[in-house]
Amino acid sequence: MSKRTYQPHNKSRLRTHGFRARNSSSSGQKVLRNRRRKGRHRLTPTIYQK
């Protein structure tokens, strides 16, 4: 049997999809701008706190 494709790790999640990663490129800033304009409650994924 093959492994599942989603192997979650919080560090890699934040490094690829986090706020600082989004803000570091112009296209990521465009993503944040669009999400702010749409009125999203969360702009980027957050780590689940127990």
Backbone atoms as SQL, in Angstrom:
CREATE TABLE atoms (id INTEGER PRIMARY KEY, chain TEXT, resi INTEGER, resn TEXT, atom TEXT, x REAL, y REAL, z REAL);
INSERT INTO atoms VALUES
  (1, 'A', 1, 'MET', 'N', 0.837, -1.192, 0.000),
  (2, 'A', 1, 'MET', 'CA', 0.000, 0.000, 0.000),
  (3, 'A', 1, 'MET', 'C', 0.881, 1.255, 0.000),
  (4, 'A', 2, 'SER', 'N', 0.440, 2.263, -0.713),
  (5, 'A', 2, 'SER', 'CA', 1.202, 3.501, -0.764),
  (6, 'A', 2, 'SER', 'C', 0.819, 4.403, 0.407),
  (7, 'A', 3, 'LYS', 'N', 1.736, 5.317, 0.730),
  (8, 'A', 3, 'LYS', 'CA', 1.474, 6.250, 1.824),
  (9, 'A', 3, 'LYS', 'C', 0.446, 7.283, 1.386),
  (10, 'A', 4, 'ARG', 'N', -0.198, 7.870, 2.387),
  (11, 'A', 4, 'ARG', 'CA', -1.117, 8.966, 2.105),
  (12, 'A', 4, 'ARG', 'C', -0.312, 10.199, 1.683),
  (13, 'A', 5, 'THR', 'N', -0.939, 11.090, 0.929),
  (14, 'A', 5, 'THR', 'CA', -0.192, 12.226, 0.396),
  (15, 'A', 5, 'THR', 'C', -0.025, 13.355, 1.412),
  (16, 'A', 6, 'TYR', 'N', -0.922, 13.470, 2.382),
  (17, 'A', 6, 'TYR', 'CA', -0.849, 14.573, 3.338),
  (18, 'A', 6, 'TYR', 'C', -0.203, 14.107, 4.630),
  (19, 'A', 7, 'GLN', 'N', 1.037, 14.528, 4.861),
  (20, 'A', 7, 'GLN', 'CA', 1.756, 14.218, 6.092),
  (21, 'A', 7, 'GLN', 'C', 1.987, 15.534, 6.838),
  (22, 'A', 8, 'PRO', 'N', 1.071, 15.940, 7.715),
  (23, 'A', 8, 'PRO', 'CA', 1.105, 17.291, 8.251),
  (24, 'A', 8, 'PRO', 'C', 2.258, 17.560, 9.213),
  (25, 'A', 9, 'HIS', 'N', 2.896, 18.709, 9.031),
  (26, 'A', 9, 'HIS', 'CA', 3.917, 19.222, 9.945),
  (27, 'A', 9, 'HIS', 'C', 3.705, 20.725, 10.051),
  (28, 'A', 10, 'ASN', 'N', 3.630, 21.211, 11.286),
  (29, 'A', 10, 'ASN', 'CA', 3.318, 22.626, 11.489),
  (30, 'A', 10, 'ASN', 'C', 4.405, 23.548, 10.959),
  (31, 'A', 11, 'LYS', 'N', 5.678, 23.139, 11.058),
  (32, 'A', 11, 'LYS', 'CA', 6.762, 24.009, 10.622),
  (33, 'A', 11, 'LYS', 'C', 6.696, 24.241, 9.117),
  (34, 'A', 12, 'SER', 'N', 6.538, 23.155, 8.345),
  (35, 'A', 12, 'SER', 'CA', 6.473, 23.318, 6.897),
  (36, 'A', 12, 'SER', 'C', 5.197, 24.015, 6.482),
  (37, 'A', 13, 'ARG', 'N', 4.119, 23.807, 7.231),
  (38, 'A', 13, 'ARG', 'CA', 2.848, 24.484, 6.942),
  (39, 'A', 13, 'ARG', 'C', 3.003, 25.991, 7.036),
  (40, 'A', 14, 'LEU', 'N', 3.663, 26.449, 8.128),
  (41, 'A', 14, 'LEU', 'CA', 3.834, 27.877, 8.305),
  (42, 'A', 14, 'LEU', 'C', 4.853, 28.454, 7.338),
  (43, 'A', 15, 'ARG', 'N', 5.878, 27.685, 7.014),
  (44, 'A', 15, 'ARG', 'CA', 6.907, 28.215, 6.128),
  (45, 'A', 15, 'ARG', 'C', 6.412, 28.390, 4.702),
  (46, 'A', 16, 'THR', 'N', 5.422, 27.590, 4.307),
  (47, 'A', 16, 'THR', 'CA', 4.918, 27.720, 2.945),
  (48, 'A', 16, 'THR', 'C', 3.666, 28.576, 2.858),
  (49, 'A', 17, 'HIS', 'N', 2.811, 28.532, 3.899),
  (50, 'A', 17, 'HIS', 'CA', 1.525, 29.221, 3.816),
  (51, 'A', 17, 'HIS', 'C', 1.354, 30.314, 4.860),
  (52, 'A', 18, 'GLY', 'N', 2.361, 30.535, 5.708),
  (53, 'A', 18, 'GLY', 'CA', 2.209, 31.484, 6.809),
  (54, 'A', 18, 'GLY', 'C', 2.217, 32.929, 6.366),
  (55, 'A', 19, 'PHE', 'N', 1.996, 33.821, 7.320),
  (56, 'A', 19, 'PHE', 'CA', 1.881, 35.240, 7.015),
  (57, 'A', 19, 'PHE', 'C', 3.185, 35.804, 6.474),
  (58, 'A', 20, 'ARG', 'N', 4.294, 35.440, 7.081),
  (59, 'A', 20, 'ARG', 'CA', 5.581, 35.979, 6.640),
  (60, 'A', 20, 'ARG', 'C', 5.959, 35.454, 5.265),
  (61, 'A', 21, 'ALA', 'N', 5.587, 34.214, 4.980),
  (62, 'A', 21, 'ALA', 'CA', 5.851, 33.660, 3.649),
  (63, 'A', 21, 'ALA', 'C', 5.010, 34.368, 2.597),
  (64, 'A', 22, 'ARG', 'N', 3.750, 34.640, 2.928),
  (65, 'A', 22, 'ARG', 'CA', 2.868, 35.347, 1.997),
  (66, 'A', 22, 'ARG', 'C', 3.360, 36.771, 1.752),
  (67, 'A', 23, 'ASN', 'N', 3.800, 37.408, 2.832),
  (68, 'A', 23, 'ASN', 'CA', 4.179, 38.815, 2.744),
  (69, 'A', 23, 'ASN', 'C', 5.520, 39.014, 2.059),
  (70, 'A', 24, 'SER', 'N', 6.312, 37.948, 1.906),
  (71, 'A', 24, 'SER', 'CA', 7.656, 38.112, 1.369),
  (72, 'A', 24, 'SER', 'C', 7.681, 38.245, -0.146),
  (73, 'A', 25, 'SER', 'N', 6.632, 37.794, -0.836),
  (74, 'A', 25, 'SER', 'CA', 6.600, 37.918, -2.288),
  (75, 'A', 25, 'SER', 'C', 5.457, 38.819, -2.716),
  (76, 'A', 26, 'SER', 'N', 5.583, 39.384, -3.907),
  (77, 'A', 26, 'SER', 'CA', 4.548, 40.309, -4.372),
  (78, 'A', 26, 'SER', 'C', 3.250, 39.582, -4.662),
  (79, 'A', 27, 'SER', 'N', 3.342, 38.345, -5.179),
  (80, 'A', 27, 'SER', 'CA', 2.118, 37.589, -5.449),
  (81, 'A', 27, 'SER', 'C', 1.442, 37.170, -4.145),
  (82, 'A', 28, 'GLY', 'N', 2.246, 36.879, -3.110),
  (83, 'A', 28, 'GLY', 'CA', 1.675, 36.556, -1.812),
  (84, 'A', 28, 'GLY', 'C', 0.993, 37.749, -1.184),
  (85, 'A', 29, 'GLN', 'N', 1.572, 38.937, -1.389),
  (86, 'A', 29, 'GLN', 'CA', 0.940, 40.152, -0.901),
  (87, 'A', 29, 'GLN', 'C', -0.383, 40.384, -1.606),
  (88, 'A', 30, 'LYS', 'N', -0.445, 39.996, -2.870),
  (89, 'A', 30, 'LYS', 'CA', -1.699, 40.111, -3.619),
  (90, 'A', 30, 'LYS', 'C', -2.749, 39.175, -3.035),
  (91, 'A', 31, 'VAL', 'N', -2.319, 37.980, -2.613),
  (92, 'A', 31, 'VAL', 'CA', -3.232, 37.030, -1.971),
  (93, 'A', 31, 'VAL', 'C', -3.800, 37.629, -0.687),
  (94, 'A', 32, 'LEU', 'N', -2.919, 38.210, 0.145),
  (95, 'A', 32, 'LEU', 'CA', -3.365, 38.819, 1.395),
  (96, 'A', 32, 'LEU', 'C', -4.318, 39.978, 1.130),
  (97, 'A', 33, 'ARG', 'N', -4.006, 40.769, 0.105),
  (98, 'A', 33, 'ARG', 'CA', -4.861, 41.913, -0.238),
  (99, 'A', 33, 'ARG', 'C', -6.258, 41.449, -0.634),
  (100, 'A', 34, 'ASN', 'N', -6.312, 40.382, -1.461),
  (101, 'A', 34, 'ASN', 'CA', -7.606, 39.862, -1.896),
  (102, 'A', 34, 'ASN', 'C', -8.400, 39.296, -0.730),
  (103, 'A', 35, 'ARG', 'N', -7.715, 38.626, 0.186),
  (104, 'A', 35, 'ARG', 'CA', -8.425, 38.037, 1.320),
  (105, 'A', 35, 'ARG', 'C', -8.932, 39.120, 2.265),
  (106, 'A', 36, 'ARG', 'N', -8.146, 40.215, 2.420),
  (107, 'A', 36, 'ARG', 'CA', -8.622, 41.335, 3.225),
  (108, 'A', 36, 'ARG', 'C', -9.830, 41.988, 2.573),
  (109, 'A', 37, 'ARG', 'N', -9.776, 42.126, 1.255),
  (110, 'A', 37, 'ARG', 'CA', -10.879, 42.773, 0.551),
  (111, 'A', 37, 'ARG', 'C', -12.153, 41.941, 0.631),
  (112, 'A', 38, 'LYS', 'N', -11.995, 40.617, 0.622),
  (113, 'A', 38, 'LYS', 'CA', -13.158, 39.744, 0.711),
  (114, 'A', 38, 'LYS', 'C', -13.726, 39.713, 2.132),
  (115, 'A', 39, 'GLY', 'N', -12.892, 40.114, 3.126),
  (116, 'A', 39, 'GLY', 'CA', -13.367, 40.150, 4.504),
  (117, 'A', 39, 'GLY', 'C', -13.155, 38.843, 5.240),
  (118, 'A', 40, 'ARG', 'N', -12.081, 38.141, 4.881),
  (119, 'A', 40, 'ARG', 'CA', -11.787, 36.868, 5.551),
  (120, 'A', 40, 'ARG', 'C', -11.460, 37.097, 7.016),
  (121, 'A', 41, 'HIS', 'N', -11.959, 36.196, 7.860),
  (122, 'A', 41, 'HIS', 'CA', -11.633, 36.274, 9.287),
  (123, 'A', 41, 'HIS', 'C', -10.167, 35.907, 9.507),
  (124, 'A', 42, 'ARG', 'N', -9.689, 34.880, 8.822),
  (125, 'A', 42, 'ARG', 'CA', -8.282, 34.471, 8.887),
  (126, 'A', 42, 'ARG', 'C', -7.620, 34.742, 7.547),
  (127, 'A', 43, 'LEU', 'N', -6.493, 35.439, 7.587),
  (128, 'A', 43, 'LEU', 'CA', -5.776, 35.717, 6.349),
  (129, 'A', 43, 'LEU', 'C', -4.902, 34.546, 5.937),
  (130, 'A', 44, 'THR', 'N', -4.275, 33.911, 6.928),
  (131, 'A', 44, 'THR', 'CA', -3.391, 32.770, 6.659),
  (132, 'A', 44, 'THR', 'C', -3.711, 31.659, 7.637),
  (133, 'A', 45, 'PRO', 'N', -3.309, 30.413, 7.326),
  (134, 'A', 45, 'PRO', 'CA', -3.567, 29.303, 8.225),
  (135, 'A', 45, 'PRO', 'C', -2.856, 29.494, 9.564),
  (136, 'A', 46, 'THR', 'N', -3.526, 29.126, 10.635),
  (137, 'A', 46, 'THR', 'CA', -2.929, 29.212, 11.971),
  (138, 'A', 46, 'THR', 'C', -2.729, 27.802, 12.510),
  (139, 'A', 47, 'ILE', 'N', -1.811, 27.674, 13.453),
  (140, 'A', 47, 'ILE', 'CA', -1.552, 26.382, 14.089),
  (141, 'A', 47, 'ILE', 'C', -2.609, 26.137, 15.168),
  (142, 'A', 48, 'TYR', 'N', -3.153, 24.958, 15.171),
  (143, 'A', 48, 'TYR', 'CA', -4.174, 24.591, 16.140),
  (144, 'A', 48, 'TYR', 'C', -3.597, 24.555, 17.544),
  (145, 'A', 49, 'GLN', 'N', -4.197, 25.283, 18.475),
  (146, 'A', 49, 'GLN', 'CA', -3.795, 25.261, 19.874),
  (147, 'A', 49, 'GLN', 'C', -4.754, 24.387, 20.656),
  (148, 'A', 50, 'LYS', 'N', -4.216, 23.456, 21.439),
  (149, 'A', 50, 'LYS', 'CA', -5.076, 22.578, 22.251),
  (150, 'A', 50, 'LYS', 'C', -5.795, 23.349, 23.319);
